[in-house]
Amino acid sequence: MLTQDVTKELENVLTTLQQQGKEPTVALVKARLSTSIPMAALIAAIKSWKNANRVPKVEVAVKTSTDADRITQLEQTIAQLAKRIEQLEQQINGSAQ
């Protein structure tokens, strides 16, 4: 499973809140993150920040497309392109007459 390290982003959010004089809460931190972090990991990171002023390494799973999803997307793209080609051929044939 692929993971993404979000420790730096989380640390930046917590530092920003501290500089603004705000107490980091789950709601405040979660609202400022661009990546979704599981609640348990978020709570643990905030507790660590409050106790030791450091953020433990936090990684989240990266959502990947399944083969079936990719095939469906490709089929839709092909259908759209085929339709567009037909339209262009009709325009060319219509203007050539």
C-alpha positions, 0 to 999 in steps of 0.5 A: 500500500502506498502512503504519503507522509503528512507530518510536515503539513501537520507541523506547519498547521500546528505552528501557524495556530500557535503563532496566531495564539490559538489552542490547537483543537481537532476541528481547527487542525482538520479544517486547515489540512489539505489531506484527510488524516484519521481522527486517532492519528490527528488526536495523537499528533495534537497531544504530542504537540501539546506535551512535547512541542513535536509532531510524530511521523504521520502517514496516510494511505494514498488512494489508488485507482483499481484496474476496473476504474482505470478501464472504465475511465479509458472506455469513456475517454475512447467513446468521447474521442470517437464521437468527436472524430465523427463530428469532425469528419462530418464537418470536413465532409460537409464543407468539402461539398 
